[in-house]
Amino acid sequence: MSGDMDLQAQPPGETPVGTRAHRAGPTDYAGDEVRREAKKAAIWIGMAALVVAVVFMAQPLLVIFAGLVFAATIDGGARLLGRILPIGRGWRITLVLLGTVAFLGWTAWFAGTTLADQAAQLPATVETQAMRALTWLDEHNMGVQAEDMKSVLQQALGGVGQLTRAVGGLLGGATTLFLVLVLGIYLAVEPRLYQRGFAWMLPMESRAHFHGTAALMGKSLRMLMFGRLLGMAVEGVGTWVALALYGVPMSGLLGLLTGLLAFLPNIGAPLSGLIMVLVGFSGGTTMGLYCIAVYVVVQTVDGNIIVPMVAKKTVDLAPALVLGAQLIMGALFGILGLALADPLVAMIKVWLERHSARNASIAQAGDDGAVQGSA
């Protein structure tokens, strides 16, 4: 009777206490509904904390990503050497690192000794030629006031001067560069170790998908960096040789700047071309026209041969998308963000494509199951 009385004491519409469908109270943390709501709250709090952490740790995260890019470059070089040298992976990575150190040392020495005087003369030469062009436009009623543009030009040339000084010594970013190099070396030596460690934190059903996505990202990043380095070499050496043959002043410095700025797609080429043309017109109209022709030929070779060749084996990115990412990343994180905008967009695109393909396969499997069930 007591049991019947307890059941009758329940309010109308409520499930009797003691049954499996018992509805949890406000302090009943063992209830399924409360646990479900607590999980939802924890997810929202975790997402908010993640956003805050990304905002405050954006710079270190960008350095880590730069280490990943450098590791992909080392790995790509080691794989390329493996096609011609039958030696172990460790030795191939060592050769790539020695070549990188040799190139950086040569660049610092060459820029600090041979090109030091040219680097000091470049801002003044560019300013003189730019002011001549602005004066000519003003005289022909083009709506450009030379005096109004002088301050803007001097600010831009300040950036050129900083770039030429940075070629000879990277003291301002020495710590960041050192961290990128160390991270890249560690990741390139044992990439599987870190990949397995990251996958271990994911659910079991997501690990295979993660490994496939990571492999595709690594391949795309290697090809992207290979194309970038190849373009830098072609543009830098080609510009240097072509300008030196005609006797253009500062040909070595212009070639080096062209090669370095080629790492920044959409932005580096027009900037280096403008500097080269302004220096060329300092030697006369004929030399200036020759510099324009050199710029057009070099960019045509890079844009119609190197870029399409690499784009076939890597992520094909829309130029406007890359430029927008460069503007945002450059405004937020400076030169490091500007340099890493292209690889970051490429990796995001690979991840989105893989995620979309996974969702499509799951939906297709569900449709097939429904068809078989109805049959």
Backbone torsions as a table, in degrees:
resi	resn	phi	psi	omega
1	MET	NA	-38.9	-178.8
2	SER	-62.0	-38.3	178.1
3	GLY	-63.8	-39.9	178.9
4	ASP	-65.6	-37.5	179.9
5	MET	-65.5	-37.3	178.8
6	ASP	-64.7	-40.9	-179.9
7	LEU	-66.6	-37.6	-179.5
8	GLN	-72.1	-21.6	-178.0
9	ALA	-75.8	-11.1	-179.7
10	GLN	-69.0	141.3	176.6
11	PRO	-60.7	152.8	179.5
12	PRO	-59.7	137.5	177.4
13	GLY	86.4	-6.7	-179.7
14	GLU	-94.3	148.2	177.1
15	THR	-79.5	136.3	-178.2
16	PRO	-58.4	144.2	178.1
17	VAL	-66.2	141.7	178.3
18	GLY	99.2	-15.0	177.0
19	THR	-83.2	165.1	-177.6
20	ARG	-68.0	-24.7	-178.3
21	ALA	-93.2	19.1	-179.2
22	HIS	-58.4	132.3	-178.3
23	ARG	-84.4	128.6	-173.8
24	ALA	-70.8	145.1	175.2
25	GLY	-87.7	177.3	-176.6
26	PRO	-63.2	-26.8	-179.9
27	THR	-108.4	8.0	-178.5
28	ASP	-91.4	88.1	-176.1
29	TYR	-76.5	-8.7	178.4
30	ALA	-86.3	-6.4	-178.9
31	GLY	-73.2	147.8	-179.6
32	ASP	-63.6	-38.9	-177.8
33	GLU	-67.0	-41.8	179.3
34	VAL	-65.8	-42.0	178.3
35	ARG	-62.6	-39.3	178.9
36	ARG	-64.6	-42.4	178.2
37	GLU	-68.0	-36.5	177.8
38	ALA	-64.3	-38.2	177.3
39	LYS	-64.5	-41.7	178.0
40	LYS	-61.7	-44.0	178.8
41	ALA	-63.6	-40.0	179.3
42	ALA	-64.1	-37.9	178.5
43	ILE	-64.6	-45.5	179.8
44	TRP	-64.2	-42.5	178.5
45	ILE	-64.4	-40.7	178.3
46	GLY	-64.1	-40.2	178.0
47	MET	-64.1	-42.2	177.9
48	ALA	-63.8	-42.0	178.2
49	ALA	-64.7	-35.7	178.4
50	LEU	-65.3	-42.4	178.4
51	VAL	-62.3	-44.3	178.7
52	VAL	-62.7	-42.0	-179.9
53	ALA	-64.2	-40.4	179.3
54	VAL	-64.6	-39.3	179.7
55	VAL	-63.9	-45.4	-176.6
56	PHE	-79.4	-23.1	-178.6
57	MET	-112.5	25.4	-177.1
58	ALA	-62.3	-42.4	-178.3
59	GLN	-65.1	-48.8	175.7
60	PRO	-60.4	-38.0	178.0
61	LEU	-64.0	-35.8	177.8
62	LEU	-67.7	-37.1	176.4
63	VAL	-64.5	-40.5	177.7
64	ILE	-63.3	-41.9	178.0
65	PHE	-65.0	-37.1	175.3
66	ALA	-61.8	-36.9	175.0
67	GLY	-63.1	-38.6	176.1
68	LEU	-63.3	-41.2	178.5
69	VAL	-64.0	-43.6	178.3
70	PHE	-65.0	-38.8	177.2
71	ALA	-62.8	-40.7	177.5
72	ALA	-63.7	-36.6	177.5
73	THR	-65.5	-43.7	177.9
74	ILE	-62.9	-45.1	-179.6
75	ASP	-62.4	-40.3	177.3
76	GLY	-63.5	-40.4	176.8
77	GLY	-65.4	-39.1	178.6
78	ALA	-65.8	-40.5	177.4
79	ARG	-65.0	-38.1	179.0
80	LEU	-66.4	-41.2	176.9
81	LEU	-66.1	-30.6	179.7
82	GLY	-63.1	-19.6	178.5
83	ARG	-77.0	-20.7	-177.5
84	ILE	-120.3	-17.7	-179.0
85	LEU	-120.7	115.1	179.7
86	PRO	-82.4	64.2	179.4
87	ILE	-124.8	170.2	-177.3
88	GLY	-67.5	162.4	-178.3
89	ARG	-63.9	-38.1	179.8
90	GLY	-60.3	-42.5	178.4
91	TRP	-67.1	-37.6	178.9
92	ARG	-66.4	-39.6	176.5
93	ILE	-64.3	-38.7	178.1
94	THR	-62.2	-42.1	178.5
95	LEU	-63.9	-40.8	178.8
96	VAL	-63.8	-42.5	179.7
97	LEU	-65.9	-40.1	177.5
98	LEU	-63.7	-39.7	176.7
99	GLY	-64.9	-38.2	178.0
100	THR	-65.2	-45.5	178.8
101	VAL	-62.9	-40.4	179.6
102	ALA	-64.0	-40.8	179.9
103	PHE	-66.8	-44.5	179.3
104	LEU	-63.4	-40.8	178.0
105	GLY	-64.9	-41.9	178.8
106	TRP	-64.7	-41.6	179.8
107	THR	-61.4	-44.9	179.6
108	ALA	-64.3	-42.8	-179.7
109	TRP	-67.4	-45.4	-177.1
110	PHE	-65.0	-41.9	-179.9
111	ALA	-72.3	-32.4	-176.6
112	GLY	-81.7	-18.8	-178.5
113	THR	-114.4	-66.6	-175.2
114	THR	-65.6	-39.2	-173.5
115	LEU	-101.3	5.8	-176.0
116	ALA	-61.7	-46.1	-180.0
117	ASP	-66.8	-39.7	179.7
118	GLN	-65.3	-38.8	178.8
119	ALA	-63.6	-33.7	178.4
120	ALA	-72.1	-31.3	-178.2
121	GLN	-84.5	-21.8	-173.5
122	LEU	-60.2	-49.5	-178.7
123	PRO	-58.2	-41.8	-179.9
124	ALA	-65.6	-40.3	179.4
125	THR	-64.5	-45.5	-179.8
126	VAL	-64.7	-40.2	179.7
127	GLU	-63.7	-42.5	-179.5
128	THR	-61.7	-46.9	-178.7
129	GLN	-68.6	-37.2	178.6
130	ALA	-65.8	-40.2	178.4
131	MET	-66.8	-34.8	175.7
132	ARG	-63.4	-42.3	179.2
133	ALA	-65.5	-40.9	179.5
134	LEU	-67.0	-38.2	177.6
135	THR	-63.8	-40.8	178.9
136	TRP	-63.4	-41.9	177.8
137	LEU	-64.6	-37.0	179.1
138	ASP	-67.9	-40.2	180.0
139	GLU	-66.7	-28.1	-179.0
140	HIS	-97.4	20.1	173.9
141	ASN	57.5	45.9	177.9
142	MET	-88.6	3.5	178.9
143	GLY	78.8	18.6	-179.5
144	VAL	-115.2	122.9	178.2
145	GLN	-94.5	117.4	-175.8
146	ALA	-62.0	-40.5	-177.8
147	GLU	-67.9	-35.5	179.4
148	ASP	-68.3	-30.7	-177.7
149	MET	-87.3	-7.6	-174.9
150	LYS	-66.2	-42.6	-179.3
151	SER	-66.0	-39.8	177.3
152	VAL	-62.7	-41.6	179.9
153	LEU	-64.3	-41.8	179.7
154	GLN	-64.7	-36.1	176.1
155	GLN	-65.6	-40.9	178.7
156	ALA	-65.6	-39.7	179.4
157	LEU	-68.5	-27.5	174.2
158	GLY	-60.6	-38.1	176.0
159	GLY	-67.4	-37.4	176.7
160	VAL	-63.6	-42.5	178.6
161	GLY	-63.0	-39.0	176.8
162	GLN	-64.6	-38.0	179.7
163	LEU	-65.2	-44.5	179.9
164	THR	-66.4	-32.9	176.8
165	ARG	-73.6	-32.2	-179.9
166	ALA	-68.9	-24.4	178.3
167	VAL	-63.7	-39.5	-177.8
168	GLY	-79.7	-23.3	-179.3
169	GLY	-158.8	127.9	-177.4
170	LEU	-105.1	42.7	-175.6
171	LEU	-65.6	-36.5	-178.2
172	GLY	-63.0	-35.1	179.5
173	GLY	-112.8	29.1	-176.7
174	ALA	-63.7	-41.6	-178.6
175	THR	-65.5	-46.2	178.8
176	THR	-61.9	-43.6	179.0
177	LEU	-61.8	-41.5	179.5
178	PHE	-63.2	-43.5	179.0
179	LEU	-64.0	-40.8	178.5
180	VAL	-62.6	-43.0	179.7
181	LEU	-64.1	-44.9	-178.8
182	VAL	-65.1	-46.7	178.8
183	LEU	-60.7	-43.0	180.0
184	GLY	-62.6	-40.0	180.0
185	ILE	-66.3	-47.0	179.2
186	TYR	-59.7	-45.2	-178.1
187	LEU	-69.0	-34.1	-179.2
188	ALA	-74.5	-32.0	-178.5
189	VAL	-70.6	-44.2	-178.1
190	GLU	-132.1	69.1	-177.8
191	PRO	-67.1	-34.3	-178.4
192	ARG	-63.3	-36.5	-178.3
193	LEU	-59.3	-48.7	-177.8
194	TYR	-73.6	-32.8	178.1
195	GLN	-66.8	-43.8	177.8
196	ARG	-65.3	-38.1	179.1
197	GLY	-63.8	-39.3	178.0
198	PHE	-70.5	-40.5	179.8
199	ALA	-64.9	-29.4	180.0
200	TRP	-61.7	-28.0	-179.9
201	MET	-80.9	-5.8	-179.1
202	LEU	-95.7	159.5	174.2
203	PRO	-60.8	154.6	-176.8
204	MET	-57.4	-41.4	-176.1
205	GLU	-72.2	-11.8	-178.9
206	SER	-102.0	-5.7	-173.4
207	ARG	-71.5	-41.6	179.1
208	ALA	-62.6	-41.4	177.8
209	HIS	-63.8	-39.6	179.2
210	PHE	-63.9	-44.5	-179.6
211	HIS	-62.3	-40.4	177.2
212	GLY	-64.9	-41.5	178.2
213	THR	-65.3	-42.2	179.6
214	ALA	-62.9	-40.7	178.6
215	ALA	-63.7	-42.5	179.4
216	LEU	-68.1	-38.8	176.1
217	MET	-62.3	-43.5	179.6
218	GLY	-62.1	-43.0	178.5
219	LYS	-63.6	-45.6	-179.7
220	SER	-63.9	-39.7	-179.6
221	LEU	-68.4	-38.4	177.2
222	ARG	-62.6	-45.6	180.0
223	MET	-67.1	-37.5	178.7
224	LEU	-62.5	-45.6	-179.9
225	MET	-70.4	-34.1	175.8
226	PHE	-61.9	-45.6	177.5
227	GLY	-64.3	-36.9	179.5
228	ARG	-65.9	-46.0	179.9
229	LEU	-67.3	-38.3	177.7
230	LEU	-64.5	-42.4	177.4
231	GLY	-63.8	-39.8	177.5
232	MET	-61.4	-43.1	-179.2
233	ALA	-66.3	-44.6	-178.1
234	VAL	-65.4	-46.6	-177.9
235	GLU	-67.9	-43.1	-178.0
236	GLY	-66.8	-51.7	-178.5
237	VAL	-68.3	-42.6	179.7
238	GLY	-61.2	-43.7	178.0
239	THR	-64.7	-43.6	-179.8
240	TRP	-59.0	-51.3	-177.2
241	VAL	-64.4	-45.0	-177.3
242	ALA	-64.3	-41.4	179.5
243	LEU	-71.4	-37.1	179.8
244	ALA	-66.4	-35.9	-179.8
245	LEU	-63.3	-32.2	-179.7
246	TYR	-91.2	-7.8	-179.9
247	GLY	80.9	29.2	178.7
248	VAL	-71.0	133.9	178.8
249	PRO	-60.5	147.9	176.6
250	MET	58.4	34.1	-177.6
251	SER	-62.3	-38.2	179.3
252	GLY	-64.5	-45.2	179.3
253	LEU	-66.1	-41.4	179.5
254	LEU	-64.6	-39.2	177.1
255	GLY	-65.0	-41.5	179.7
256	LEU	-66.3	-43.5	178.0
257	LEU	-64.4	-39.0	178.4
258	THR	-63.1	-42.5	178.6
259	GLY	-65.4	-42.7	-179.6
260	LEU	-68.6	-42.3	-179.3
261	LEU	-71.5	-16.9	176.7
262	ALA	-66.4	-14.6	176.5
263	PHE	-68.9	-18.8	-179.8
264	LEU	-104.6	94.5	-178.5
265	PRO	-64.0	148.7	177.2
266	ASN	74.0	-24.8	-176.8
267	ILE	-112.0	-43.6	-174.5
268	GLY	-65.1	-42.9	-176.4
269	ALA	-63.6	-49.2	177.6
270	PRO	-62.3	-36.7	179.9
271	LEU	-66.5	-47.1	178.8
272	SER	-66.0	-37.0	178.0
273	GLY	-65.0	-39.3	178.1
274	LEU	-63.4	-43.8	178.7
275	ILE	-62.9	-43.2	-178.5
276	MET	-64.0	-42.1	-179.2
277	VAL	-67.7	-40.7	179.1
278	LEU	-63.7	-40.7	176.9
279	VAL	-67.1	-37.6	179.9
280	GLY	-63.3	-41.0	-179.9
281	PHE	-70.8	-13.4	173.9
282	SER	-68.0	-20.4	177.0
283	GLY	-99.5	7.9	178.5
284	GLY	122.2	166.7	-177.7
285	THR	-66.4	-40.2	-179.2
286	THR	-62.7	-43.6	179.0
287	MET	-66.2	-36.9	177.6
288	GLY	-64.4	-43.0	177.1
289	LEU	-64.6	-35.4	177.4
290	TYR	-64.9	-39.6	178.0
291	CYS	-65.0	-37.7	175.8
292	ILE	-62.0	-42.7	179.2
293	ALA	-63.8	-40.3	178.0
294	VAL	-62.4	-43.6	179.6
295	TYR	-61.4	-45.0	-178.7
296	VAL	-64.1	-44.3	-178.2
297	VAL	-65.0	-45.4	-178.1
298	VAL	-64.3	-44.1	-179.6
299	GLN	-69.9	-30.7	177.1
300	THR	-66.7	-44.3	178.2
301	VAL	-62.1	-44.2	-179.3
302	ASP	-67.8	-42.3	-175.8
303	GLY	-77.0	-29.6	-175.4
304	ASN	-102.7	-10.4	-178.8
305	ILE	-120.0	-56.4	-173.5
306	ILE	-73.2	-51.8	-176.8
307	VAL	-61.1	-48.4	177.4
308	PRO	-62.4	-36.5	179.9
309	MET	-62.3	-41.3	-179.6
310	VAL	-76.6	-36.4	-177.1
311	ALA	-63.8	-24.6	179.0
312	LYS	-67.5	-26.2	-175.9
313	LYS	-111.5	7.3	-179.5
314	THR	-138.9	-168.5	-178.4
315	VAL	-76.7	126.4	178.2
316	ASP	-89.0	112.5	-174.9
317	LEU	-106.0	140.6	176.3
318	ALA	-70.4	133.3	-177.9
319	PRO	-57.3	-40.1	-179.8
320	ALA	-64.9	-36.4	178.1
321	LEU	-64.6	-44.3	179.2
322	VAL	-65.0	-42.6	-179.3
323	LEU	-64.2	-42.3	177.4
324	GLY	-62.2	-42.1	177.4
325	ALA	-64.2	-38.1	178.5
326	GLN	-64.5	-41.6	179.4
327	LEU	-63.3	-42.8	-178.8
328	ILE	-69.6	-48.3	-178.2
329	MET	-66.9	-36.1	178.0
330	GLY	-67.3	-38.9	178.6
331	ALA	-68.7	-33.2	-177.4
332	LEU	-83.3	-40.9	-169.1
333	PHE	-127.1	7.8	175.2
334	GLY	76.7	-148.9	-173.0
335	ILE	-66.6	-32.8	179.1
336	LEU	-66.9	-44.1	176.8
337	GLY	-64.9	-36.6	178.0
338	LEU	-63.9	-40.6	-178.1
339	ALA	-72.2	-30.2	-175.4
340	LEU	-97.1	0.6	-177.8
341	ALA	-62.9	-44.3	-178.5
342	ASP	-63.2	-52.1	177.2
343	PRO	-61.0	-36.3	-179.4
344	LEU	-65.1	-44.2	178.1
345	VAL	-63.1	-38.9	179.2
346	ALA	-63.0	-43.3	179.8
347	MET	-67.2	-39.1	177.9
348	ILE	-63.7	-39.3	179.7
349	LYS	-65.7	-41.3	177.7
350	VAL	-61.0	-45.1	-179.6
351	TRP	-62.7	-43.6	179.9
352	LEU	-64.5	-40.0	178.9
353	GLU	-65.3	-42.9	177.8
354	ARG	-64.6	-41.6	179.6
355	HIS	-64.5	-40.9	178.8
356	SER	-65.6	-41.6	178.5
357	ALA	-64.0	-38.1	178.1
358	ARG	-65.2	-44.2	178.4
359	ASN	-63.4	-37.6	179.2
360	ALA	-65.8	-39.9	179.1
361	SER	-67.4	-38.1	177.7
362	ILE	-64.7	-43.0	178.8
363	ALA	-64.7	-38.7	178.9
364	GLN	-65.7	-40.3	177.7
365	ALA	-63.9	-39.4	177.9
366	GLY	-64.2	-40.6	178.3
367	ASP	-65.1	-42.0	178.5
368	ASP	-62.3	-40.5	178.8
369	GLY	-64.9	-39.4	179.3
370	ALA	-65.7	-38.0	179.6
371	VAL	-66.1	-44.1	179.4
372	GLN	-64.9	-37.6	178.9
373	GLY	-64.3	-40.3	179.9
374	SER	-70.3	-29.4	178.6
375	ALA	-72.1	NA	NA
